[in-house]
Amino acid sequence: MKKKLTTTTAHKSHYRWKRKVFVAVAFGLCFGSLALMQNQYISILNLPASTLALASPPPAQWPKLAFLFIARNRMPLDMVWDAYFQAEKENKLSIYVHSRPGFLFNKATTRSTYFWNRQVNNSIQVEWGESSMIQAERILLEHALMDPLNERFVFLSDSCIPLYNFSYTYKYIFSTPTSFVDSFADTKEGRYNPKMDPVIPVDNWRKGSQWVILTRKHAQVVVKDRTVFPMFQQHCRRKSLPEFWREKPIIGDTSKQHNCITDEHYVQTLLAQEGLEGEITRRSLTHTSWDLKVNREWERRGWHPLTYKYSDATPELIQSIKVFSYHCFQRLRSSLDC
C-alpha cells in the first residue's frame, strides 16, 4: 500500500512539471508573437505613403471612356468640359488631345486642369479633308489603347460640347457592345475613285460622320490597318476650294471631279472591308447642323456644318437639339435626312 502511494505521488509530481513547462512554452510563444506583430506594425508606420498606397488593395476598376479631342490649338470650351469631367468621381474616363506639333496644354494655355499635359507627343500638322486627319485619329487611338482599361473611344473636335452629363453618357455608350458609326453606302459619283479597285471595291465604299465611338476591338482594327489607309493616302483627296469661297456661292459643274473627304469615309469603309458592319450601330451620337438653306450668312456656310455663335447658345437651342436627335435616332438609317 505504501509503495502504491509513493508511485501515485511521483506520477502526479511529474504531471504538474509537464504542465508548468507547457504553460511556460505557450506563454513564450504568445509573447514572441506579440513582439513580432508590434515590430511589423512599427515598420509599416515608418513606410513612405507611396509604398503604403501600393500595398493597399486596389479599388474597383471600371471600364473607361476615352475622350479623343482633335484640336487646332487651344480648347476654347475647356471650362464647359471642366464642369462635365468634375462630376465623374470613379476614374471612368481618360483624356487625349491631338493639337498642332509643339503646342502644350498647361496652366498658360488652358483653364482646365483636366487638359494639362494631355496632348500626344507625336502630333502632326492636320489639313481638313486630307489623310492627315485620319493619321491624327490613328495617333490618338494608339495612345489610348496603351491603357487596358479604355474600352470605348469617342472622337471629338475642339468645338464640341456635351449635351448630357457624364453618368448618362457613360451608361448610354456602354449599354450596347457595338460601336456607334454613322455609315451608309455612298452611291453618288464624285467621292469613290475607281483607282482604289480592287483593293477597295465600290461595294465596300461607305460614307458617314467623322464623329464615331469605337469599341476596343474596332479601335485596334483601325490602328493595325495596313491596307485601306494607304489607298486613302494615294487616291482620296478633296477638291481645292475656289478663291473667296466664303464670300460667294460655289458655281460651276464640279460633279465629275473626285472630292474625297477622308474623315467621312475611312472608318466606315474599313469596317465594311473587315466584315464588321454587323457590330456597329449606324448612327453618330454627335449632333451637327448641315441644313444651311435657311441661313443667308455666307460666312457661316460652306463645306462645314453650322458653327453656333455665342448668341445662339440658349437653353431653347440645347433642348431643340436634344428633341431633334431623339426623333432622328428613332428613324431607320435608310433615311438620309438625319
ZALUM-161071 format. One record per residue (C-alpha): residue number from 1; chain; x, y, z. Coordinates in nm, 4 decimals. Example, Ala and Ser with C-alpha at 12.3 -4.5 7.8 and 13.67 -1.06 7.14 Angstrom:
BEGIN
+-----+-----+----------+----------+----------+
: seq : mol :     east :    north :       up :
+-----+-----+----------+----------+----------+
:   1 :   A :   1.2300 :  -0.4500 :   0.7800 :
:   2 :   A :   1.3670 :  -0.1060 :   0.7140 :
+-----+-----+----------+----------+----------+
***
This chain:
BEGIN
+-----+-----+----------+----------+----------+
: seq : mol :     east :    north :       up :
+-----+-----+----------+----------+----------+
:   1 :   A :   0.0000 :   0.0000 :   0.0000 :
:   2 :   A :   0.2829 :   0.2349 :   0.0882 :
:   3 :   A :   0.4603 :   0.1586 :  -0.2384 :
:   4 :   A :   0.1442 :   0.2348 :  -0.4302 :
:   5 :   A :   0.1078 :   0.5766 :  -0.2654 :
:   6 :   A :   0.4672 :   0.6636 :  -0.3482 :
:   7 :   A :   0.4130 :   0.5701 :  -0.7104 :
:   8 :   A :   0.0941 :   0.7786 :  -0.7322 :
:   9 :   A :   0.2589 :   1.0833 :  -0.5740 :
:  10 :   A :   0.5551 :   1.0643 :  -0.8118 :
:  11 :   A :   0.3217 :   1.0401 :  -1.1101 :
:  12 :   A :   0.1284 :   1.3471 :  -1.0001 :
:  13 :   A :   0.4502 :   1.5421 :  -0.9453 :
:  14 :   A :   0.5690 :   1.4542 :  -1.2984 :
:  15 :   A :   0.2336 :   1.5645 :  -1.4461 :
:  16 :   A :   0.2496 :   1.9009 :  -1.2676 :
:  17 :   A :   0.6022 :   1.9581 :  -1.4020 :
:  18 :   A :   0.4971 :   1.8898 :  -1.7597 :
:  19 :   A :   0.2020 :   2.1247 :  -1.7265 :
:  20 :   A :   0.4254 :   2.4037 :  -1.5994 :
:  21 :   A :   0.6638 :   2.3502 :  -1.8879 :
:  22 :   A :   0.3735 :   2.3578 :  -2.1385 :
:  23 :   A :   0.2352 :   2.6800 :  -1.9898 :
:  24 :   A :   0.5787 :   2.8402 :  -1.9970 :
:  25 :   A :   0.6328 :   2.7442 :  -2.3626 :
:  26 :   A :   0.2849 :   2.8658 :  -2.4616 :
:  27 :   A :   0.3399 :   3.1962 :  -2.2818 :
:  28 :   A :   0.6753 :   3.2368 :  -2.4540 :
:  29 :   A :   0.5198 :   3.1760 :  -2.7969 :
:  30 :   A :   0.2402 :   3.4274 :  -2.7305 :
:  31 :   A :   0.4853 :   3.6894 :  -2.6082 :
:  32 :   A :   0.7105 :   3.6329 :  -2.9086 :
:  33 :   A :   0.4170 :   3.6627 :  -3.1489 :
:  34 :   A :   0.3050 :   3.9879 :  -2.9906 :
:  35 :   A :   0.6564 :   4.1276 :  -3.0062 :
:  36 :   A :   0.6850 :   4.0287 :  -3.3739 :
:  37 :   A :   0.3481 :   4.1887 :  -3.4592 :
:  38 :   A :   0.4481 :   4.5086 :  -3.2810 :
:  39 :   A :   0.7754 :   4.5280 :  -3.4740 :
:  40 :   A :   0.5917 :   4.4743 :  -3.8034 :
:  41 :   A :   0.3350 :   4.7431 :  -3.7127 :
:  42 :   A :   0.6121 :   4.9919 :  -3.6319 :
:  43 :   A :   0.7839 :   4.9061 :  -3.9626 :
:  44 :   A :   0.4621 :   4.9677 :  -4.1564 :
:  45 :   A :   0.4132 :   5.3038 :  -3.9871 :
:  46 :   A :   0.7621 :   5.4053 :  -4.0966 :
:  47 :   A :   0.6988 :   5.3196 :  -4.4652 :
:  48 :   A :   0.6531 :   5.6081 :  -4.7113 :
:  49 :   A :   0.2979 :   5.6911 :  -4.8170 :
:  50 :   A :   0.3607 :   5.5791 :  -5.1749 :
:  51 :   A :   0.4593 :   5.2316 :  -5.0564 :
:  52 :   A :   0.1530 :   5.2097 :  -4.8342 :
:  53 :   A :  -0.0662 :   5.3028 :  -5.1328 :
:  54 :   A :   0.0836 :   5.0228 :  -5.3384 :
:  55 :   A :   0.0343 :   4.7732 :  -5.0568 :
:  56 :   A :  -0.3351 :   4.8580 :  -5.0107 :
:  57 :   A :  -0.5908 :   4.6573 :  -5.2103 :
:  58 :   A :  -0.6715 :   4.8240 :  -5.5449 :
:  59 :   A :  -1.0105 :   4.9961 :  -5.5784 :
:  60 :   A :  -1.2767 :   4.8625 :  -5.8129 :
:  61 :   A :  -1.1678 :   4.9279 :  -6.1719 :
:  62 :   A :  -1.4339 :   5.0366 :  -6.4187 :
:  63 :   A :  -1.4027 :   5.0216 :  -6.7968 :
:  64 :   A :  -1.3048 :   5.3683 :  -6.9151 :
:  65 :   A :  -1.4471 :   5.6060 :  -7.1717 :
:  66 :   A :  -1.1567 :   5.7625 :  -7.3646 :
:  67 :   A :  -1.2209 :   6.1153 :  -7.4946 :
:  68 :   A :  -1.0104 :   6.1812 :  -7.8061 :
:  69 :   A :  -1.0027 :   6.5521 :  -7.8968 :
:  70 :   A :  -0.8786 :   6.6752 :  -8.2341 :
:  71 :   A :  -0.7915 :   7.0398 :  -8.1682 :
:  72 :   A :  -0.6289 :   7.3175 :  -8.3670 :
:  73 :   A :  -0.4529 :   7.4748 :  -8.0698 :
:  74 :   A :  -0.6432 :   7.5654 :  -7.7557 :
:  75 :   A :  -0.9657 :   7.4159 :  -7.6257 :
:  76 :   A :  -1.1960 :   7.7211 :  -7.6451 :
:  77 :   A :  -1.4723 :   7.5473 :  -7.4473 :
:  78 :   A :  -1.2440 :   7.3958 :  -7.1841 :
:  79 :   A :  -1.4465 :   7.5272 :  -6.8884 :
:  80 :   A :  -1.7590 :   7.3521 :  -7.0164 :
:  81 :   A :  -1.5664 :   7.0259 :  -7.0289 :
:  82 :   A :  -1.4114 :   7.1019 :  -6.6893 :
:  83 :   A :  -1.7557 :   7.1119 :  -6.5274 :
:  84 :   A :  -1.8531 :   6.7963 :  -6.7174 :
:  85 :   A :  -1.5476 :   6.5980 :  -6.6041 :
:  86 :   A :  -1.5739 :   6.7140 :  -6.2425 :
:  87 :   A :  -1.8921 :   6.5124 :  -6.1980 :
:  88 :   A :  -1.7008 :   6.1877 :  -6.2551 :
:  89 :   A :  -1.5542 :   6.0514 :  -5.9299 :
:  90 :   A :  -1.4842 :   5.6846 :  -6.0099 :
:  91 :   A :  -1.1968 :   5.7021 :  -6.2602 :
:  92 :   A :  -1.4158 :   5.6060 :  -6.5540 :
:  93 :   A :  -1.2611 :   5.8396 :  -6.8123 :
:  94 :   A :  -0.9346 :   5.9298 :  -6.9791 :
:  95 :   A :  -0.8472 :   6.2290 :  -7.1987 :
:  96 :   A :  -0.6198 :   6.2612 :  -7.5018 :
:  97 :   A :  -0.5719 :   6.5673 :  -7.7235 :
:  98 :   A :  -0.4140 :   6.5945 :  -8.0668 :
:  99 :   A :  -0.3133 :   6.9551 :  -8.1363 :
: 100 :   A :  -0.0561 :   7.1112 :  -8.3668 :
: 101 :   A :   0.3047 :   6.9980 :  -8.3095 :
: 102 :   A :   0.4745 :   7.1796 :  -8.0235 :
: 103 :   A :   0.1576 :   7.3073 :  -7.8587 :
: 104 :   A :   0.1329 :   7.2196 :  -7.4896 :
: 105 :   A :  -0.1695 :   7.2212 :  -7.2630 :
: 106 :   A :  -0.0644 :   7.3729 :  -6.9326 :
: 107 :   A :  -0.1634 :   7.6484 :  -6.6902 :
: 108 :   A :  -0.0875 :   7.9140 :  -6.9508 :
: 109 :   A :  -0.2901 :   7.7618 :  -7.2340 :
: 110 :   A :  -0.5989 :   7.6083 :  -7.0705 :
: 111 :   A :  -0.8214 :   7.6957 :  -6.7787 :
: 112 :   A :  -0.8982 :   7.3311 :  -6.7009 :
: 113 :   A :  -0.6539 :   7.1035 :  -6.5208 :
: 114 :   A :  -0.8151 :   6.8079 :  -6.6960 :
: 115 :   A :  -0.6327 :   6.9065 :  -7.0142 :
: 116 :   A :  -0.2906 :   6.9673 :  -6.8607 :
: 117 :   A :  -0.0284 :   6.7557 :  -7.0388 :
: 118 :   A :  -0.2967 :   6.5523 :  -7.2156 :
: 119 :   A :  -0.1650 :   6.6279 :  -7.5648 :
: 120 :   A :   0.0002 :   6.3401 :  -7.7519 :
: 121 :   A :   0.3739 :   6.3830 :  -7.8049 :
: 122 :   A :   0.3869 :   6.2814 :  -8.1722 :
: 123 :   A :   0.1187 :   6.5016 :  -8.3249 :
: 124 :   A :   0.1274 :   6.6092 :  -8.6891 :
: 125 :   A :   0.0059 :   6.9079 :  -8.8883 :
: 126 :   A :  -0.3528 :   6.8326 :  -8.9943 :
: 127 :   A :  -0.5248 :   6.9570 :  -9.3089 :
: 128 :   A :  -0.9018 :   6.9419 :  -9.3219 :
: 129 :   A :  -1.0344 :   6.6778 :  -9.5604 :
: 130 :   A :  -0.6939 :   6.5180 :  -9.6156 :
: 131 :   A :  -0.5496 :   6.1862 :  -9.4983 :
: 132 :   A :  -0.3598 :   6.3686 :  -9.2234 :
: 133 :   A :  -0.6912 :   6.3878 :  -9.0361 :
: 134 :   A :  -0.7129 :   6.0066 :  -9.0323 :
: 135 :   A :  -0.3496 :   5.9839 :  -8.9296 :
: 136 :   A :  -0.4242 :   6.2100 :  -8.6315 :
: 137 :   A :  -0.7122 :   5.9830 :  -8.5315 :
: 138 :   A :  -0.4879 :   5.6778 :  -8.5523 :
: 139 :   A :  -0.2252 :   5.8504 :  -8.3356 :
: 140 :   A :  -0.4885 :   5.9242 :  -8.0715 :
: 141 :   A :  -0.6071 :   5.5636 :  -8.0765 :
: 142 :   A :  -0.2513 :   5.4314 :  -8.0440 :
: 143 :   A :  -0.2030 :   5.6314 :  -7.7242 :
: 144 :   A :  -0.5440 :   5.5471 :  -7.5819 :
: 145 :   A :  -0.5027 :   5.1739 :  -7.6456 :
: 146 :   A :  -0.1992 :   5.1714 :  -7.4162 :
: 147 :   A :  -0.4399 :   5.1881 :  -7.1215 :
: 148 :   A :  -0.6005 :   4.8407 :  -7.0966 :
: 149 :   A :  -0.8999 :   4.9880 :  -6.9120 :
: 150 :   A :  -1.0044 :   5.2066 :  -7.2066 :
: 151 :   A :  -1.2988 :   5.0219 :  -7.3656 :
: 152 :   A :  -1.4747 :   5.2936 :  -7.5667 :
: 153 :   A :  -1.3117 :   5.5659 :  -7.7767 :
: 154 :   A :  -1.5003 :   5.8884 :  -7.8501 :
: 155 :   A :  -1.3782 :   6.1281 :  -8.1206 :
: 156 :   A :  -1.4496 :   6.4973 :  -8.0614 :
: 157 :   A :  -1.3497 :   6.8327 :  -8.2071 :
: 158 :   A :  -1.2385 :   7.1379 :  -8.0097 :
: 159 :   A :  -1.5802 :   7.2962 :  -8.0794 :
: 160 :   A :  -1.7862 :   7.0105 :  -7.9328 :
: 161 :   A :  -1.9725 :   7.0369 :  -7.6028 :
: 162 :   A :  -2.1591 :   6.7668 :  -7.4061 :
: 163 :   A :  -2.5396 :   6.7732 :  -7.4154 :
: 164 :   A :  -2.5888 :   6.5296 :  -7.1256 :
: 165 :   A :  -2.3999 :   6.4686 :  -6.8013 :
: 166 :   A :  -2.1187 :   6.2164 :  -6.7781 :
: 167 :   A :  -2.3195 :   5.9499 :  -6.5969 :
: 168 :   A :  -2.5881 :   5.9445 :  -6.8661 :
: 169 :   A :  -2.3305 :   5.9472 :  -7.1464 :
: 170 :   A :  -2.1286 :   5.6650 :  -6.9904 :
: 171 :   A :  -2.4317 :   5.4408 :  -6.9327 :
: 172 :   A :  -2.5697 :   5.5064 :  -7.2806 :
: 173 :   A :  -2.2466 :   5.4234 :  -7.4620 :
: 174 :   A :  -2.1800 :   5.1112 :  -7.2562 :
: 175 :   A :  -2.5409 :   4.9936 :  -7.2875 :
: 176 :   A :  -2.4520 :   4.8229 :  -7.6148 :
: 177 :   A :  -2.1499 :   4.6133 :  -7.7214 :
: 178 :   A :  -2.1435 :   4.7889 :  -8.0598 :
: 179 :   A :  -1.9577 :   5.0892 :  -8.1953 :
: 180 :   A :  -2.1584 :   5.3977 :  -8.2923 :
: 181 :   A :  -2.0667 :   5.4613 :  -8.6563 :
: 182 :   A :  -2.2831 :   5.6594 :  -8.8967 :
: 183 :   A :  -2.2381 :   5.4509 :  -9.2108 :
: 184 :   A :  -2.4256 :   5.4043 :  -9.5374 :
: 185 :   A :  -2.3445 :   5.3025 :  -9.8938 :
: 186 :   A :  -2.2336 :   5.6056 : -10.0944 :
: 187 :   A :  -2.3682 :   5.5602 : -10.4455 :
: 188 :   A :  -2.3148 :   5.9166 : -10.5678 :
: 189 :   A :  -2.0406 :   5.9796 : -10.8190 :
: 190 :   A :  -1.7507 :   6.2016 : -10.7262 :
: 191 :   A :  -1.6292 :   6.0514 : -10.3974 :
: 192 :   A :  -1.5147 :   5.6999 : -10.4878 :
: 193 :   A :  -1.2027 :   5.6821 : -10.7022 :
: 194 :   A :  -1.2015 :   5.3753 : -10.9312 :
: 195 :   A :  -0.8245 :   5.3545 : -10.8835 :
: 196 :   A :  -0.8959 :   5.2088 : -10.5389 :
: 197 :   A :  -1.0337 :   4.8951 : -10.7004 :
: 198 :   A :  -0.9749 :   4.6048 : -10.6465 :
: 199 :   A :  -0.8163 :   4.6752 : -10.3052 :
: 200 :   A :  -1.1301 :   4.8651 : -10.2025 :
: 201 :   A :  -1.4214 :   4.7547 : -10.4221 :
: 202 :   A :  -1.7020 :   5.0023 : -10.4754 :
: 203 :   A :  -1.9402 :   4.7665 : -10.2940 :
: 204 :   A :  -1.7494 :   4.8382 :  -9.9712 :
: 205 :   A :  -1.7426 :   5.2154 : -10.0184 :
: 206 :   A :  -1.9185 :   5.3841 :  -9.7260 :
: 207 :   A :  -1.9897 :   5.7389 :  -9.6086 :
: 208 :   A :  -2.0848 :   5.8878 :  -9.2731 :
: 209 :   A :  -1.9915 :   6.1214 :  -8.9919 :
: 210 :   A :  -1.6335 :   6.1534 :  -8.8710 :
: 211 :   A :  -1.7535 :   6.1578 :  -8.5104 :
: 212 :   A :  -1.7603 :   5.7897 :  -8.4268 :
: 213 :   A :  -1.7433 :   5.5985 :  -8.0988 :
: 214 :   A :  -1.5440 :   5.2777 :  -8.1278 :
: 215 :   A :  -1.5186 :   4.9657 :  -7.9172 :
: 216 :   A :  -1.1698 :   4.8494 :  -7.8245 :
: 217 :   A :  -1.1854 :   4.5768 :  -8.0905 :
: 218 :   A :  -1.2660 :   4.8261 :  -8.3663 :
: 219 :   A :  -1.0081 :   5.0751 :  -8.2389 :
: 220 :   A :  -0.7449 :   4.8028 :  -8.2727 :
: 221 :   A :  -0.8635 :   4.7318 :  -8.6278 :
: 222 :   A :  -0.8069 :   5.0980 :  -8.7189 :
: 223 :   A :  -0.4588 :   5.1093 :  -8.5659 :
: 224 :   A :  -0.3491 :   4.7807 :  -8.7268 :
: 225 :   A :  -0.4812 :   4.8690 :  -9.0733 :
: 226 :   A :  -0.2075 :   4.8491 :  -9.3369 :
: 227 :   A :  -0.4279 :   4.8118 :  -9.6445 :
: 228 :   A :  -0.7143 :   5.0621 :  -9.6560 :
: 229 :   A :  -0.5322 :   5.3648 :  -9.5157 :
: 230 :   A :  -0.2534 :   5.3622 :  -9.7805 :
: 231 :   A :  -0.5206 :   5.3590 : -10.0522 :
: 232 :   A :  -0.6860 :   5.6629 :  -9.8947 :
: 233 :   A :  -0.3499 :   5.8401 :  -9.8828 :
: 234 :   A :  -0.2998 :   5.7815 : -10.2557 :
: 235 :   A :  -0.6480 :   5.8220 : -10.4024 :
: 236 :   A :  -0.8774 :   6.0016 : -10.1559 :
: 237 :   A :  -0.8250 :   6.3781 : -10.1873 :
: 238 :   A :  -1.0546 :   6.6759 : -10.1601 :
: 239 :   A :  -1.1030 :   6.9339 : -10.4317 :
: 240 :   A :  -0.9310 :   7.2671 : -10.3929 :
: 241 :   A :  -1.1613 :   7.5368 : -10.2648 :
: 242 :   A :  -1.2246 :   7.8255 : -10.5071 :
: 243 :   A :  -1.0853 :   8.1625 : -10.4073 :
: 244 :   A :  -1.3152 :   8.3716 : -10.1839 :
: 245 :   A :  -1.5456 :   8.0693 : -10.1451 :
: 246 :   A :  -1.6901 :   8.2075 :  -9.8209 :
: 247 :   A :  -1.7981 :   8.5342 :  -9.9842 :
: 248 :   A :  -1.9964 :   8.3829 : -10.2706 :
: 249 :   A :  -2.1706 :   8.0602 : -10.3703 :
: 250 :   A :  -1.9684 :   7.7849 : -10.5332 :
: 251 :   A :  -2.0679 :   7.7876 : -10.9009 :
: 252 :   A :  -1.9883 :   7.5652 : -11.1924 :
: 253 :   A :  -2.0340 :   7.1943 : -11.2555 :
: 254 :   A :  -1.7859 :   7.0059 : -11.0375 :
: 255 :   A :  -1.9803 :   6.6787 : -11.0254 :
: 256 :   A :  -1.7252 :   6.4937 : -11.2388 :
: 257 :   A :  -1.4356 :   6.5815 : -11.0112 :
: 258 :   A :  -1.3394 :   6.3494 : -10.7292 :
: 259 :   A :  -1.3932 :   6.5171 : -10.3961 :
: 260 :   A :  -1.2974 :   6.2527 : -10.1432 :
: 261 :   A :  -1.3135 :   6.3786 :  -9.7824 :
: 262 :   A :  -1.1192 :   6.1109 :  -9.5939 :
: 263 :   A :  -1.2725 :   6.1507 :  -9.2498 :
: 264 :   A :  -1.6230 :   6.0933 :  -9.3907 :
: 265 :   A :  -1.5291 :   5.7584 :  -9.5453 :
: 266 :   A :  -1.2322 :   5.5905 :  -9.3795 :
: 267 :   A :  -1.3642 :   5.4198 :  -9.0640 :
: 268 :   A :  -1.6912 :   5.3263 :  -9.2337 :
: 269 :   A :  -1.5168 :   5.1743 :  -9.5365 :
: 270 :   A :  -1.2551 :   4.9969 :  -9.3237 :
: 271 :   A :  -1.5179 :   4.8238 :  -9.1093 :
: 272 :   A :  -1.7059 :   4.7212 :  -9.4245 :
: 273 :   A :  -1.3837 :   4.5784 :  -9.5685 :
: 274 :   A :  -1.3271 :   4.3774 :  -9.2494 :
: 275 :   A :  -1.6829 :   4.2412 :  -9.2450 :
: 276 :   A :  -1.7623 :   4.4134 :  -8.9141 :
: 277 :   A :  -2.0726 :   4.6111 :  -9.0082 :
: 278 :   A :  -2.2864 :   4.3742 :  -8.8027 :
: 279 :   A :  -2.1043 :   4.5057 :  -8.4933 :
: 280 :   A :  -2.1962 :   4.8729 :  -8.5344 :
: 281 :   A :  -2.4955 :   5.0896 :  -8.4516 :
: 282 :   A :  -2.5391 :   5.3005 :  -8.7647 :
: 283 :   A :  -2.5612 :   5.6476 :  -8.6203 :
: 284 :   A :  -2.3430 :   5.9159 :  -8.4678 :
: 285 :   A :  -2.4037 :   6.0454 :  -8.1159 :
: 286 :   A :  -2.2654 :   6.3880 :  -8.2139 :
: 287 :   A :  -2.5126 :   6.6450 :  -8.3429 :
: 288 :   A :  -2.4163 :   6.8592 :  -8.6422 :
: 289 :   A :  -2.6356 :   7.1007 :  -8.8356 :
: 290 :   A :  -2.5966 :   7.0723 :  -9.2122 :
: 291 :   A :  -2.9293 :   7.2329 :  -9.3009 :
: 292 :   A :  -2.7926 :   7.5702 :  -9.4074 :
: 293 :   A :  -3.0587 :   7.6602 :  -9.6625 :
: 294 :   A :  -3.2288 :   7.8958 :  -9.4209 :
: 295 :   A :  -2.9022 :   8.0629 :  -9.3270 :
: 296 :   A :  -2.8149 :   8.3572 :  -9.5513 :
: 297 :   A :  -2.4933 :   8.4471 :  -9.3726 :
: 298 :   A :  -2.2386 :   8.3235 :  -9.6244 :
: 299 :   A :  -1.9510 :   8.3418 :  -9.3776 :
: 300 :   A :  -2.1293 :   8.0687 :  -9.1826 :
: 301 :   A :  -2.1858 :   7.8456 :  -9.4843 :
: 302 :   A :  -1.9601 :   7.6308 :  -9.6962 :
: 303 :   A :  -1.8248 :   7.2791 :  -9.6689 :
: 304 :   A :  -1.8634 :   7.2597 :  -9.2925 :
: 305 :   A :  -2.1630 :   7.2281 :  -9.0612 :
: 306 :   A :  -2.3013 :   7.5361 :  -8.8918 :
: 307 :   A :  -2.0858 :   7.6850 :  -8.6168 :
: 308 :   A :  -2.3079 :   7.8241 :  -8.3442 :
: 309 :   A :  -2.2232 :   8.1693 :  -8.2152 :
: 310 :   A :  -2.2334 :   8.2734 :  -7.8504 :
: 311 :   A :  -2.5652 :   8.4444 :  -7.9112 :
: 312 :   A :  -2.7085 :   8.1147 :  -8.0412 :
: 313 :   A :  -2.6327 :   7.9226 :  -7.7205 :
: 314 :   A :  -2.9658 :   7.9348 :  -7.5410 :
: 315 :   A :  -3.1481 :   7.6703 :  -7.3336 :
: 316 :   A :  -3.4066 :   7.6559 :  -7.6118 :
: 317 :   A :  -3.1392 :   7.5640 :  -7.8685 :
: 318 :   A :  -2.9984 :   7.2872 :  -7.6477 :
: 319 :   A :  -3.3454 :   7.1464 :  -7.5880 :
: 320 :   A :  -3.4322 :   7.1586 :  -7.9586 :
: 321 :   A :  -3.1142 :   6.9680 :  -8.0419 :
: 322 :   A :  -3.1990 :   6.7019 :  -7.7841 :
: 323 :   A :  -3.5529 :   6.6641 :  -7.9192 :
: 324 :   A :  -3.4338 :   6.6545 :  -8.2797 :
: 325 :   A :  -3.1663 :   6.3957 :  -8.2002 :
: 326 :   A :  -3.4139 :   6.1754 :  -8.0148 :
: 327 :   A :  -3.6645 :   6.1646 :  -8.3017 :
: 328 :   A :  -3.3883 :   6.1333 :  -8.5602 :
: 329 :   A :  -3.2371 :   5.8303 :  -8.3861 :
: 330 :   A :  -3.5751 :   5.6565 :  -8.3839 :
: 331 :   A :  -3.5918 :   5.6547 :  -8.7614 :
: 332 :   A :  -3.4312 :   5.3945 :  -8.9826 :
: 333 :   A :  -3.0860 :   5.4868 :  -9.1057 :
: 334 :   A :  -3.2019 :   5.4269 :  -9.4623 :
: 335 :   A :  -3.3452 :   5.7781 :  -9.4491 :
: 336 :   A :  -3.0568 :   6.0179 :  -9.5135 :
: 337 :   A :  -3.2354 :   6.3159 :  -9.3576 :
: 338 :   A :  -3.0591 :   6.2610 :  -9.0222 :
+-----+-----+----------+----------+----------+
***
